[in-house]
Amino acid sequence: MAIHLSAHSRDLGELCRLARHAFAAKIRLTRAVLGWSRSELGSRVGLTPRAIHKLEQGEMEPQRATARALEIIWREQNIEFEDFSEGGFGVNIGSALIESSRSTQVRRRRVAPAHIGFTQ
């Protein structure tokens, strides 16, 4: 028995791939804003640094428990993501986090913007 994928199925597959890569970008952005290593983030969500790397590369789909743990971290750290209907996302970073990030980044001579958009 042969299975034929319709154009709609391929579109769904592409949407899943894009969603996985958007989630990966959120994880990379979170680590960058917080200044956390893969080990630190991994210990907070119960994953190895290698598993965090795979998530950040979009190589694997996060399990529900992992996605929930990351969402809790985002909420606790005052990082809010807004998913756009046409794909991609925007992010709002709480002012307290920006201030602490600025004091760290001033030493590095870089300052991150408070609102970032990501589209695909």
ZADO-1210 file (C-alpha; in nm, 4 decimals, padded with zeros to 6 digits):
<atoms>
<atom x="00.0000" y="00.0000" z="00.0000" code="MET" pos="1"/>
<atom x="00.1489" y="00.3356" z="-00.1028" code="ALA" pos="2"/>
<atom x="00.0889" y="00.6527" z="00.0907" code="ILE" pos="3"/>
<atom x="00.0720" y="00.9711" z="-00.1118" code="HIS" pos="4"/>
<atom x="00.1231" y="01.3037" z="00.0591" code="LEU" pos="5"/>
<atom x="-00.1058" y="01.5725" z="-00.0670" code="SER" pos="6"/>
<atom x="00.0063" y="01.9327" z="-00.1085" code="ALA" pos="7"/>
<atom x="-00.1809" y="02.0077" z="00.2144" code="HIS" pos="8"/>
<atom x="00.0189" y="01.7424" z="00.4037" code="SER" pos="9"/>
<atom x="00.3449" y="01.8879" z="00.2774" code="ARG" pos="10"/>
<atom x="00.2283" y="02.2322" z="00.3858" code="ASP" pos="11"/>
<atom x="00.1556" y="02.0934" z="00.7315" code="LEU" pos="12"/>
<atom x="00.5019" y="01.9358" z="00.7429" code="GLY" pos="13"/>
<atom x="00.6575" y="02.2660" z="00.6448" code="GLU" pos="14"/>
<atom x="00.4564" y="02.4477" z="00.9118" code="LEU" pos="15"/>
<atom x="00.5778" y="02.2001" z="01.1744" code="CYS" pos="16"/>
<atom x="00.9377" y="02.2497" z="01.0620" code="ARG" pos="17"/>
<atom x="00.9014" y="02.6273" z="01.0770" code="LEU" pos="18"/>
<atom x="00.7394" y="02.6093" z="01.4220" code="ALA" pos="19"/>
<atom x="01.0268" y="02.3905" z="01.5455" code="ARG" pos="20"/>
<atom x="01.2822" y="02.6415" z="01.4146" code="HIS" pos="21"/>
<atom x="01.0950" y="02.9355" z="01.5696" code="ALA" pos="22"/>
<atom x="01.0948" y="02.7507" z="01.9030" code="PHE" pos="23"/>
<atom x="01.4678" y="02.6871" z="01.8593" code="ALA" pos="24"/>
<atom x="01.5245" y="03.0601" z="01.8046" code="ALA" pos="25"/>
<atom x="01.3288" y="03.1356" z="02.1230" code="LYS" pos="26"/>
<atom x="01.5567" y="02.9053" z="02.3208" code="ILE" pos="27"/>
<atom x="01.8724" y="03.0634" z="02.1739" code="ARG" pos="28"/>
<atom x="01.7352" y="03.4113" z="02.2417" code="LEU" pos="29"/>
<atom x="01.6470" y="03.3190" z="02.5993" code="THR" pos="30"/>
<atom x="01.9955" y="03.1906" z="02.6699" code="ARG" pos="31"/>
<atom x="02.1516" y="03.5006" z="02.5126" code="ALA" pos="32"/>
<atom x="01.9339" y="03.7427" z="02.7099" code="VAL" pos="33"/>
<atom x="01.9876" y="03.5588" z="03.0372" code="LEU" pos="34"/>
<atom x="02.3556" y="03.4902" z="02.9743" code="GLY" pos="35"/>
<atom x="02.3062" y="03.1220" z="03.0554" code="TRP" pos="36"/>
<atom x="02.5136" y="02.8344" z="02.9231" code="SER" pos="37"/>
<atom x="02.3501" y="02.5262" z="02.7729" code="ARG" pos="38"/>
<atom x="02.4429" y="02.3441" z="03.0942" code="SER" pos="39"/>
<atom x="02.2654" y="02.6004" z="03.3102" code="GLU" pos="40"/>
<atom x="01.9482" y="02.6005" z="03.1008" code="LEU" pos="41"/>
<atom x="01.9610" y="02.2213" z="03.0751" code="GLY" pos="42"/>
<atom x="01.9841" y="02.1782" z="03.4517" code="SER" pos="43"/>
<atom x="01.6810" y="02.4047" z="03.4964" code="ARG" pos="44"/>
<atom x="01.4644" y="02.2072" z="03.2507" code="VAL" pos="45"/>
<atom x="01.6064" y="01.8594" z="03.3106" code="GLY" pos="46"/>
<atom x="01.8043" y="01.8167" z="02.9881" code="LEU" pos="47"/>
<atom x="02.1668" y="01.7639" z="02.8965" code="THR" pos="48"/>
<atom x="02.3634" y="02.0417" z="02.7236" code="PRO" pos="49"/>
<atom x="02.3615" y="01.8217" z="02.4093" code="ARG" pos="50"/>
<atom x="01.9804" y="01.8017" z="02.4166" code="ALA" pos="51"/>
<atom x="01.9622" y="02.1812" z="02.4528" code="ILE" pos="52"/>
<atom x="02.1945" y="02.2105" z="02.1512" code="HIS" pos="53"/>
<atom x="01.9681" y="01.9823" z="01.9465" code="LYS" pos="54"/>
<atom x="01.6624" y="02.1887" z="02.0450" code="LEU" pos="55"/>
<atom x="01.8448" y="02.5114" z="01.9558" code="GLU" pos="56"/>
<atom x="01.9315" y="02.3730" z="01.6137" code="GLN" pos="57"/>
<atom x="01.5731" y="02.2621" z="01.5498" code="GLY" pos="58"/>
<atom x="01.6921" y="01.9015" z="01.5227" code="GLU" pos="59"/>
<atom x="01.4308" y="01.7672" z="01.7625" code="MET" pos="60"/>
<atom x="01.0791" y="01.8466" z="01.8761" code="GLU" pos="61"/>
<atom x="01.0578" y="01.9397" z="02.2453" code="PRO" pos="62"/>
<atom x="00.8552" y="01.7155" z="02.4704" code="GLN" pos="63"/>
<atom x="00.5554" y="01.8786" z="02.6376" code="ARG" pos="64"/>
<atom x="00.7246" y="01.8797" z="02.9782" code="ALA" pos="65"/>
<atom x="01.0291" y="02.0549" z="02.8298" code="THR" pos="66"/>
<atom x="00.8158" y="02.3142" z="02.6518" code="ALA" pos="67"/>
<atom x="00.6247" y="02.3783" z="02.9763" code="ARG" pos="68"/>
<atom x="00.9486" y="02.4118" z="03.1754" code="ALA" pos="69"/>
<atom x="01.0809" y="02.6646" z="02.9231" code="LEU" pos="70"/>
<atom x="00.7539" y="02.8600" z="02.9318" code="GLU" pos="71"/>
<atom x="00.7804" y="02.8771" z="03.3123" code="ILE" pos="72"/>
<atom x="01.1340" y="03.0150" z="03.2819" code="ILE" pos="73"/>
<atom x="01.0146" y="03.2734" z="03.0289" code="TRP" pos="74"/>
<atom x="00.7337" y="03.3791" z="03.2625" code="ARG" pos="75"/>
<atom x="00.9627" y="03.3927" z="03.5688" code="GLU" pos="76"/>
<atom x="01.2239" y="03.5949" z="03.3790" code="GLN" pos="77"/>
<atom x="00.9606" y="03.8295" z="03.2308" code="ASN" pos="78"/>
<atom x="01.0256" y="03.7268" z="02.8698" code="ILE" pos="79"/>
<atom x="00.7070" y="03.7286" z="02.6617" code="GLU" pos="80"/>
<atom x="00.6878" y="03.5833" z="02.3128" code="PHE" pos="81"/>
<atom x="00.4119" y="03.6750" z="02.0691" code="GLU" pos="82"/>
<atom x="00.3584" y="03.4337" z="01.7809" code="ASP" pos="83"/>
<atom x="00.2588" y="03.6036" z="01.4548" code="PHE" pos="84"/>
<atom x="-00.0205" y="03.4503" z="01.2471" code="SER" pos="85"/>
<atom x="00.1899" y="03.4747" z="00.9300" code="GLU" pos="86"/>
<atom x="00.4814" y="03.2980" z="01.1015" code="GLY" pos="87"/>
<atom x="00.7627" y="03.4110" z="01.3233" code="GLY" pos="88"/>
<atom x="00.7401" y="03.5843" z="01.6575" code="PHE" pos="89"/>
<atom x="00.8118" y="03.8981" z="01.8531" code="GLY" pos="90"/>
<atom x="00.9533" y="03.9224" z="02.2035" code="VAL" pos="91"/>
<atom x="00.9127" y="04.1660" z="02.4897" code="ASN" pos="92"/>
<atom x="01.1769" y="04.1610" z="02.7602" code="ILE" pos="93"/>
<atom x="01.0934" y="04.3002" z="03.1036" code="GLY" pos="94"/>
<atom x="01.2669" y="04.6226" z="03.2039" code="SER" pos="95"/>
<atom x="01.4316" y="04.4686" z="03.5132" code="ALA" pos="96"/>
<atom x="01.5901" y="04.2016" z="03.2953" code="LEU" pos="97"/>
<atom x="01.7069" y="04.4624" z="03.0450" code="ILE" pos="98"/>
<atom x="01.8677" y="04.6669" z="03.3215" code="GLU" pos="99"/>
<atom x="02.0532" y="04.3653" z="03.4606" code="SER" pos="100"/>
<atom x="02.1449" y="04.2623" z="03.1070" code="SER" pos="101"/>
<atom x="02.2704" y="04.6137" z="03.0276" code="ARG" pos="102"/>
<atom x="02.4994" y="04.6202" z="03.3278" code="SER" pos="103"/>
<atom x="02.6482" y="04.2889" z="03.2140" code="THR" pos="104"/>
<atom x="02.6603" y="04.3907" z="02.8490" code="GLN" pos="105"/>
<atom x="02.8150" y="04.7300" z="02.9147" code="VAL" pos="106"/>
<atom x="03.1217" y="04.5384" z="03.0221" code="ARG" pos="107"/>
<atom x="03.1018" y="04.3538" z="02.6869" code="ARG" pos="108"/>
<atom x="03.0260" y="04.6798" z="02.4968" code="ARG" pos="109"/>
<atom x="02.6946" y="04.5516" z="02.3594" code="ARG" pos="110"/>
<atom x="02.3339" y="04.6387" z="02.4444" code="VAL" pos="111"/>
<atom x="02.0415" y="04.4255" z="02.3294" code="ALA" pos="112"/>
<atom x="01.7179" y="04.5879" z="02.2055" code="PRO" pos="113"/>
<atom x="01.4065" y="04.5504" z="02.4187" code="ALA" pos="114"/>
<atom x="01.1820" y="04.4275" z="02.1355" code="HIS" pos="115"/>
<atom x="01.2914" y="04.1829" z="01.8683" code="ILE" pos="116"/>
<atom x="01.0857" y="04.0430" z="01.5822" code="GLY" pos="117"/>
<atom x="01.1536" y="03.7154" z="01.4041" code="PHE" pos="118"/>
<atom x="00.9774" y="03.6235" z="01.0834" code="THR" pos="119"/>
<atom x="01.0187" y="03.3310" z="00.8531" code="GLN" pos="120"/>
</atoms>
